[in-house]
Structure formats: structure tokens, C-alpha cells
Amino acid sequence: MKLRKAVRLLRWWSFKSEIMNAVNFFSKEKKEQIKAAVKEAELNTSGEIRVHLDNHCREDVLDRAAWWFGRLDMHKTEKRNGVLFYLAVRDRKFAILGDAGINAVTPEDFWDHIKEKMAGRFSEGDFSGGLEEGILMAGEALKEHFQYQEGDVNELSDEISFGGDLK
């Protein structure tokens, strides 16, 4: 009886520690800096930027990012100009996904360019700096094509979201 209880507790602890991994990937200060980068990037645009962290991505990273894009209702922005920065921290995968509105007005390799810049910073261990740089680069493109209009409303949360495959 005690052994079963210990095994259940061990499974719970293992599950719990992995949940904490994605949530604690960035310090509180780094999370605030990332959120500030999102706010700065959105300052002069009607575009929307979100950041989502998972522990694992066991499928194609773009497919998983697209699933979260829908789950976070990012496709519901008025001008279809949302951008998702998706990171699977334990599997070291990431993707940038733009909605139809922004993809229609940016070059085909636009996201690849930002992804390369971020990957360079990530390879140096500067995950928050790489993410911030990517967010600000996306913000510049959004500003160019989707200028801020008076009365513009922040349609999506600027908070980092967490979840996904936590096994």
C-alpha cells in the first residue's frame, strides 16, 4: 500500500517538476522584459504579438505553434495580424507564426530572417534576449504594414502563456 502511494507521489512530483520547467524557464525579471518588448513592439501598430512556452513538442513545431495560435484565439484579430512566438523549452524547438494578414504583406522569407537572428542568440544561451530581439523585429514589420489607429484596442493579452505537453 505504501509503495503504491510512493509511486503515485513520485509520478506527481515528476509531472509537477516538468510543469515548473516551462513556467520557470525565464526569471520573473526576464518575463517582465519580454512582456515589455511585446508592449513596445505593439506601441505603434494595430498588430498583436503573443509568446507561448511548452515543455515538449513531439510533433512538427510549426503544426504545434499553429494549434496554439488557434487555441489562443490569435486568428480572431480584426486585421488578421497576430504573431505567435512559440518555444518548446525541453525539446529546444521554436517557431514564429504570423496570421494571414501579415503574411500577405511581408516577404516569404521574413519569418526565417527573424528566426535566424533568434537562433544565434539562443545558441549563446541568451534566450530572453533572442526572444526580445525577434519580438521587436516583428513589431517593426507590423508597424510598417499595420499602423496604430486612434482608438486601437489591445485585442490579445501581452502575458506569456504556458501549457501544452507537460508529460
C-alpha positions as CSV (number, residue, x, y, z in Angstrom):
1,M,0.0,0.0,0.0
2,K,2.7,2.5,0.9
3,L,4.7,1.6,-2.2
4,R,1.7,2.4,-4.5
5,K,1.3,5.7,-2.6
6,A,5.0,6.5,-3.1
7,V,4.9,5.6,-6.8
8,R,1.8,7.9,-7.2
9,L,3.6,10.7,-5.3
10,L,6.8,10.2,-7.5
11,R,4.7,10.4,-10.7
12,W,3.0,13.6,-9.4
13,W,6.4,15.1,-8.5
14,S,7.8,14.3,-11.9
15,F,4.8,15.8,-13.6
16,K,4.9,18.8,-11.3
17,S,8.6,19.5,-11.9
18,E,8.1,19.5,-15.7
19,I,5.3,21.9,-15.4
20,M,7.6,24.2,-13.4
21,N,10.3,23.9,-16.0
22,A,8.4,25.8,-18.7
23,V,6.9,28.2,-16.2
24,N,10.3,28.9,-14.6
25,F,12.3,28.9,-17.8
26,F,12.6,32.7,-17.5
27,S,13.1,34.5,-14.2
28,K,10.4,37.0,-13.1
29,E,12.6,39.9,-14.3
30,K,13.1,38.3,-17.8
31,K,9.4,37.6,-18.1
32,E,8.8,41.3,-17.4
33,Q,11.4,42.3,-20.0
34,I,9.7,40.0,-22.6
35,K,6.3,41.5,-21.8
36,A,7.8,45.0,-22.1
37,A,9.2,44.0,-25.5
38,V,5.7,42.9,-26.6
39,K,4.2,46.2,-25.4
40,E,7.0,48.2,-27.1
41,A,6.5,46.2,-30.4
42,E,2.8,46.8,-30.3
43,L,3.1,50.5,-29.4
44,N,2.9,51.9,-32.9
45,T,0.8,49.1,-34.6
46,S,-2.6,47.5,-34.5
47,G,-0.8,44.1,-34.7
48,E,-0.8,41.7,-31.9
49,I,2.1,39.6,-30.5
50,R,1.9,36.6,-28.1
51,V,4.6,34.4,-26.5
52,H,3.8,30.8,-25.6
53,L,6.0,28.3,-23.8
54,D,5.6,24.5,-23.7
55,N,7.9,21.9,-22.2
56,H,7.7,19.5,-25.1
57,C,6.8,19.5,-28.8
58,R,6.5,15.9,-30.0
59,E,5.3,16.9,-33.5
60,D,6.3,19.3,-36.2
61,V,7.0,22.6,-34.4
62,L,5.0,24.7,-36.9
63,D,2.0,22.4,-36.5
64,R,2.2,22.7,-32.7
65,A,2.5,26.5,-33.0
66,A,-0.5,26.6,-35.3
67,W,-2.5,24.6,-32.8
68,W,-1.6,27.1,-30.1
69,F,-2.3,30.0,-32.4
70,G,-5.9,28.8,-32.7
71,R,-6.2,27.9,-29.1
72,L,-5.1,31.4,-28.1
73,D,-7.7,32.9,-30.5
74,M,-5.0,34.7,-32.3
75,H,-6.8,34.3,-35.6
76,K,-9.7,36.4,-34.3
77,T,-7.9,39.8,-34.6
78,E,-9.7,42.3,-36.7
79,K,-6.9,42.6,-39.4
80,R,-5.6,39.0,-39.0
81,N,-2.2,40.5,-38.0
82,G,-1.2,38.4,-35.0
83,V,2.2,36.9,-34.4
84,L,3.0,33.9,-32.1
85,F,6.4,33.2,-30.8
86,Y,6.3,29.5,-29.7
87,L,9.0,27.8,-27.7
88,A,9.2,24.2,-26.5
89,V,11.9,24.6,-23.9
90,R,12.8,21.0,-23.1
91,D,13.0,20.0,-26.7
92,R,14.8,23.2,-27.8
93,K,12.4,23.9,-30.6
94,F,10.8,27.2,-31.5
95,A,8.6,28.7,-34.3
96,I,7.3,32.1,-35.3
97,L,3.8,32.1,-36.8
98,G,2.1,35.1,-38.4
99,D,-1.5,35.3,-39.4
100,A,-2.8,35.7,-42.9
101,G,-2.9,39.5,-42.8
102,I,0.8,39.9,-42.0
103,N,1.9,37.0,-44.2
104,A,0.2,38.7,-47.2
105,V,2.3,41.8,-46.9
106,T,5.8,40.5,-45.8
107,P,8.4,38.8,-47.9
108,E,8.2,35.0,-48.0
109,D,11.4,34.6,-46.0
110,F,10.5,37.2,-43.4
111,W,10.0,34.8,-40.5
112,D,13.1,32.9,-41.5
113,H,15.2,36.0,-41.1
114,I,13.9,36.7,-37.6
115,K,14.2,33.0,-36.7
116,E,17.9,33.0,-37.7
117,K,18.6,36.1,-35.5
118,M,16.9,34.5,-32.6
119,A,18.7,31.1,-33.1
120,G,22.0,32.9,-33.0
121,R,21.2,34.4,-29.6
122,F,19.7,31.1,-28.4
123,S,22.9,29.3,-29.3
124,E,24.8,31.7,-27.0
125,G,22.3,30.9,-24.2
126,D,20.6,34.3,-24.4
127,F,17.0,33.1,-24.7
128,S,15.3,36.1,-23.4
129,G,17.5,38.5,-25.5
130,G,16.8,36.4,-28.6
131,L,13.1,36.4,-27.9
132,E,13.1,40.2,-27.3
133,E,15.0,40.9,-30.5
134,G,12.6,38.7,-32.5
135,I,9.6,40.4,-30.9
136,L,10.9,43.9,-31.7
137,M,11.8,42.9,-35.3
138,A,8.2,41.6,-35.8
139,G,6.9,44.8,-34.3
140,E,8.8,46.8,-36.9
141,A,7.1,44.8,-39.7
142,L,3.7,45.2,-38.1
143,K,4.3,49.0,-37.7
144,E,5.2,49.3,-41.4
145,H,2.1,47.5,-42.6
146,F,-0.5,47.9,-39.8
147,Q,-0.1,51.4,-38.3
148,Y,-1.7,52.3,-35.0
149,Q,-5.1,53.9,-35.4
150,E,-6.6,56.2,-32.8
151,G,-8.9,54.1,-30.6
152,D,-6.9,50.9,-31.3
153,V,-7.6,48.3,-28.7
154,N,-5.1,45.7,-27.5
155,E,-7.0,42.6,-28.7
156,L,-4.8,39.9,-27.1
157,S,-3.0,39.6,-23.8
158,D,0.6,40.6,-23.6
159,E,1.3,38.0,-20.9
160,I,3.4,34.9,-21.6
161,S,1.2,31.8,-21.8
162,F,2.2,28.4,-20.7
163,G,0.9,24.9,-21.3
164,G,0.8,22.0,-23.7
165,D,2.5,18.7,-23.5
166,L,3.6,18.6,-19.9
167,K,4.5,14.9,-19.7
